[in-house]
C-alpha cells in the first residue's frame, strides 16, 4: 500500500511540474529575452543633453598627405 501511494505521489508531482513548466516557461523566456535586448541597447542610447550643450564625437587627427610621406634623399649608385 505504501509503494502504490509513493508511486501516485511521484506521478502527480511529475504532471504538476510538467503543467507548470508549460505555462511558466514562455513568460520566463520572454522576460530573459527582453532583459538581454535592454542590456545590448543600453550602450547605444545617448544620455539626455542640456540645451546648448555641444558634443564632439570625432576629432580628426593629422593625416599624412602623399607629399608628406617623408624626406626625399638623393643617392648615387656605387659600383664595386
Buried (B, 14 or more C-beta within 10 A) or exposed (E): EEEEEEEEEEEEEEEEEEEEEEEEEEEEEEEEEEEEEEEEEEEEEEEEEEEEEEEEEEEEEEEEEEEEEEEEEEEEEEEE
